[in-house]
Amino acid sequence: MIFVTASDTGVGKTLLTCLGLRSLRNRNQRPVGLKPFCSGSRADARHLHRASGKPIDLEATNPWYYKTPIAPGAQKHSASFQQVLSHIDAIRPCFQQVILEGAGGLLSPLGRAFHLGDLILHYQPKVLCVFPNQLGVLNQALIHHAWFEQKAPGISPQFVLMEHAKPDASASSNLKILKRWLPSIAISSIPYLGARATQHHLKAVQQPPLARMLKKLFPHE
């Protein structure tokens, strides 16, 4: 299993997950993308559903959808931890690789008293943490590293910086500084692929440098 989380909402989790799904399919694998929780819009789940090749219903890709755009755990009828485990465990044996995308950030409440970190502790998956390559990423990355060291020392997450169309003054040095501060963490950088890259990920994964990077980020199960 591969879990994709991030420093916040809207920073590139869905794009990276779609790229990973397409990369695996290009290598003749049978993956599935799961987005258990969506709030406000179901667009992210639809992107994962298409990138997976629609092997399951959208409702199975995204079983908990809330119209109100607030954290899933703040919703009136939130899910229990056991409900989420049961859903994942029912789907997992049917595929060669499961890529699960979180909602919001690593510790955003997903249900009644649990967050994605609790699912990570339960499944011990490969974890990809997505960050926007902009001012503030050094703090965000170091905080995530500290959480994994304290709460999940057996897991070594990989960090992925998402580049922007118009990089700020920090973007050119962030990767170098993070590698110096976090020498034990594998850190990658995904180039800016365009405003509609999530919808047009098929062409992107055919670019040789990106294809090689995705093969490392999303290995076979």
Summary of the structure (lengths in Angstrom):
residues: 221
radius of gyration: 16.4
end to end distance: 7.0
largest distance: 46.4
contacts: 727
relative contact order: 0.19
helix: 42%
strand: 19%
